[in-house]
């Protein structure tokens, strides 16, 4: 059967939209602590386990995804994530915190990591001319999952209770992910697809295995850039509301509205920055990310205007989202699609580490100094380091392209 690449993209969005619903965990926190008497710490541990496993399981199961293909991998993700969410309902019903950690935390985390990387390398192969747009569409679904799940879960809990809400959503996630998994498949002739139908604007500089890629300086440069980008973004997301209230005196209601808008910039940045990268290059996009964030972090301590302060936060969050959508496309530019799933999985360890370092750095500095100002300066230094790395890798990419073009001209003669 001839597949439609836009339906492949829609299948990937269905998978990412489902696993992205896990980011709506905060809507469960108060109902669970109120009804079950569990501490906020116990509820949050489940989310911490899930997010920690998501990044590392992407690395651990990258080889599995490459060997078994996107369909089987996405089906496994559907089973794990669906069981994790539905199992959380069982944990609530029998009042077991440990089971809640094992289901909502462990199973959902494994399903999220596998489900995140399963469609990406396939999408890149279907969209050789628009690698950024392709990955941006899928990751937009991931970023938007919580925006849809949060109001739906809230409404369901009011009508049917917490356990039944988890059952309903678990079954819904499984069904949606399974439908996406059943359609998604790599193109039969990737080389012919690149040349004949869609053009060659997405040619890679090399075709490397994962083992070869991790031995290159470019892999670790990209890893370091994304780690700092993720750490900065998650730091901002974790304290945006209290930070805005303290620094510029934003009201509680205003801070809540700002957090909601941050979700839009996070999701929108994933698509818009990725689509732009197809025209100006992934290496240039990362340079722009760090210039924007450097200006933002240097300016935030001196900003007193509420609207300007929020605008700077929105820009940082958009760069955070854009980093996720540009990461697999950039990796495919540098290392090809030979083992992109594995390479992407290795790079996503930054996701888990950033989730630990971002909130930890800001809380440690804030508690020690009783101010957010040193936090801004600390991240200004980190972002400046990333800017230097991004300029370095941009220079290397330009040199490599020039060498490839010279070789092609020599062989043509």
N, C-alpha and C positions, 0 to 999 in steps of 0.2 A: 504494500500500500504506500502510495506517495504521501509523504507528510507535508503539512503546511508549516513553515517556520514560525509564523505568527501564532499558530495554535500550540506549537512547542513552547513559545514564550509564555502563552497563557497558562499552560500546564505548570511551568516553572513558577509563575506568579501564584497559582493555587497552592503549591507546596509551601512557598515562602510566606504567603499570607497566613497559612495555618500555624506554622511554627512561630511566626512573629506574634501571635496572640499571647504567647507566654509572657511578653513584656507588660501585659496588663495585670500582673500579679498583685499590684498594690490595691486593686479594687476588692480583693479577697481578704486583705489583712485585717481590717476592722471587723467585718462580719465574723471571721473565724475567731479572732481574739475575744470578741463579745460572746459568741454562742458557745465556743468550746472551752474558753478560759485558758487557752494556750497563750504563752508570752509572745510579744512581738518578735523577740529574738528567735524563738523556735519556728515561727512562720517564715521569717526572713532567711533562716538557714537553708530551707528548701530551695528558695530562689538562688541563693549563693551557690549551692551545689549544682543546680541546673546550669547557671551561667558559666561556672568554672568548667564543667564537663563539656559544654557546647563547643568551646574553642579547642580543647584538647582532644575530644572525640573526633573532631574534623581532621585533626592531624593523624590520630590513631587509625581511623578507618579510610583514610585517603586512598591507600592501595586497594582496599576492598572495593571502593567505588569504581576505580579504574578497571579492576579485573572483572567485576560482576556487571558493570554497566549502570547507567542511570535508572533504568526501570526497576531492577531488583533492589538497588540501593534505596530508591525512593519508597518502594513498598515496605522495606524493612524499617525505614524512618517512620512511615505511617503507622505501622504496628507499634513501635516503641513509643512514639509520641502520643498516639491515641490511648494506649494502655496507661501511660504515665498520667494523662489528664483524667481519664475515667477512674484509674486507681486512686487518685487523690480523693475522689468522691467516696470510695470505699473507706479510706483512711478517716475521713470526717465522720462517716456513719458509725464506725466502730471506735472512734475516739483514740486513734493511734498516731502519735507524732512521728514515731520512727517509720511507720508505713508511709506517711505523708512525705518524709524525706526521700524514701526509696522510690516512690512513684512520681510525684510532682518534681522532685529533684533529680534522682538518678535516671529513671527511664525517660523522662521528658528531655533531660540534658543530652542523653545519647541520641535520641531521635532528632533533636534540634541540630546537633552537629552534623549528623549524616545527611539530614534533609537539606541543610544549608548548602553543602558542597555538591550534592548529587546532580542538580540541573546545570550548574555553572559551566563546566567544561563543555557540556553538550551545546549550550546556548552559544558559546564562543565559536564553536565549529559551524553552527547554523548561520551565524552573523559575522563572517570574516570581514565584511565591509563596515560593520557597526558594532564592534566588540563592546565599546563602552555603553552604547544604548541597550544592548542585549542584557548585559549584567546589571545595568541600572534598573531595567524593568523588573527583574526578579528581586533585587535587593530592595526596591521600592515597596514591593509586596511585603517583605519582611518588616520594613520600617513602619508600614501602615497597619500591620496586623493588630497592634494594641489599640489603635484608634477605633477599629471596628469592634474588637472583642470587649473593650472596657464598658461601653454602654449596654451592649447585649448581655454581658455577664451580670451587670448590675440589675438589669430588668429581670433576668431569669431568677436571680437569687431572691428578689422580692416576691416573685410569683411561686417558685417551686422549691426554694431552699438551696443551701450551699451544695450538698451532696448531689442532688439532681442536676444542678447547673453543671457540675463537673462531668456527670454522665452524658448530658446532652451535648456539651461542647466536645468531649472526648470522641464521641461517635461522629460528630460533625467534622472535626478535624481529620479523623481517620478516613471518612468518605471522600472529603475534598482532596486529600493528599493521594489517596488511592486512584481517583480519577485522573489526577495529573500524572501519576506514575505510569498508568496504563498507556498513555499516549506518547510520553516523552521517549525519544530514541535519537541516537546520533545519526547524522547524514550517512548514506551508504557510501558515497564517494566524496570525501572531504576535499581532496585535491581538485576534482572537477568542479565542485561547488565553488571553491575559491576563485578559480580562473574564469570559468565560462559564464556563470550567471550573475554573480554578485560583485565581481571586481576583486582587486587585490590590495585595497587600502589598508588591510590589517595584517600585512606580512610580518612574521616574527623575525627577530635578529638571529635566532638559533632554534634548533629543536633538541632540547636536552631532556634527559630523564630526571626524575626527582633527585637521585643520588648525585648526578652531575651538577644540577642546579644549586644544591646546598653547598657545594664546594666553591661557588663563585662569590666574589665580593658583592656583586649586584644583588644576590639574594639577601644577604645580611644587611645591605644598605636599605633595601625595600622593607625588610622586616623591622629595622630600627625606626624608619620613618613612620611606618604604620603603628608601631607600638606607642610612639610619642603622640601621634594624632589621636589614637583611641584613648590613651590616658588623659589627654587634655579634654576630649569630648565628654568622657564619662565623669571626669571631675566636675565639669560644668553642669552636667545633667543631674548629678547626685546632690548638689547644693544650690541649684539655681534659685529656688524660692527663698530660703533664708538669706542667701547672699544678697539678692535684690532688695529684700526688706531692710537689711542692715546697712548696706552701702548707700543706696539712694532713697531709702524710705518708702519703697513700694508697699502698698497695702496688701493684706492677706489675699483679698479677692483679686487684686491686680496681679499678684505673684502667681496665683492659680491659673489665671488666664494666660500669663506668659508661658507657663509650663505647657499648657495645651498647644500654644502656637509653636513652641519648640519642637513638638512632635511633627508638625507640618513642615518645618524647615529641615528636620532630620530626614523625613521621607522625601521631600521635594529635592533636597540636595543630592540624594542618592541618584535620582534620575537626571536632573539638569546638569550636574557636574560631569556625570558619566557621558551623557550625550555630547556635551561640549568637548570632551576629551577626544572624540572621534575626529574633530576638526583641528584642534590645536595640539594634540598629543598628550599622553598620560604624564610624561615627564614634566611638561609645562604646567599641567594642572596641579601637580604636587608642589611645584614652586609657588604657584598662586596661593594654594592652601596655606602655606607657611608664612608667606608675606602677609596675608589677611590676618592670620592668627597672631603674628608678632605685633602688628599694629594694634590689634584688639587688646591683647594682654598688657601691652605697654600703656595703652590709653585708659583701661578700666579703672586704675587707682585714682585717676584725676577726673573721672567723668561724674558729673553731678546731675546731668539731665537724665530724667527717667527714660525717655524715648531713645536717646542715644545709647544708654547703658543696655537696654533691651536689644537694640539693633546689633550691638557688638556681640552679645551672647548668641543671637540668632545666627550670625555669620559663623561663629565658632562651631555651633551645632551643625550647620549645613556642611561645613568642611569635614566634620566627624562622619556624617552620613555619606558624603561624597567619597571619602577614603575607602569605605567598604565596597562601594560599587566600582571604583577604579582599580582596586587591588587585583582582582582576577584578570582584568583586561590588561593591566600593566605587566602582570606576570606572564601572560600569554605573548605580549610583545617581546619580552626579554628571553623567555625560555621555550616558547612554542606551546602547542597543545598536546604534545606526546604523552605527558603525565601531568596535565594541568590540575586534575583533581587532587593528586597527592601534594603537589607544590602549594596549591591554594590552602590545603589543609594545614601544612606546616606553617604557612604565613599566618593562619588564623589563631595560632597559639597566642598571638599578640592580643587577641580579643579577650581571652581569659586573664592574661597578665594585666592588661589595661583595666579590667574590671576590679582587680585587686589594688593596683597601684594608684589609680585615680582617686577613688574615695579615701584611701589610706593617707596619701600625701596631703590632701586638703584638710582632712580631719586632724592630722598630727600637727600641721603648721598652725591651723586655726586655734586649736586647744593650747598650743605653746605660746602663741603671741596675742591671742584674743583679737585677731584682726585678719581680714582676707587679703590685705595689701601684700604681705610677703608671698602669699599664694600666687598672685599675679606675676610677681617678679620671678619666682621660681619657674613658672611655666614659660615666661618670656625667654629664659635661658635655654630651656629644653627645646622650645620651638625654634630658636636661633640655631641650635645644633642641627635640627632637622632641615632647616633651610639650607645650611651648608651642604648637607648630604644630598639634598634634592638638586642643588646646582651641580654638584659633582657627578651625580648619575646622569643628569641631562647632558653634560659635556661628554661623558662616555658614550651615551646613546648616539649623539651626533657624530662622534668619531667612528663608531662601529658602522653606522649607516653609510658614511663616506667610504669606508673600506669595502663594504659590500658592493656599493655602486661601482667602485674602481675595478673590482674583480669581475663584475658582470660586463663592464665595458671591455676589459681585456679579453674575456672569453668570447665576446661577440666578434672582436677583430680576428 
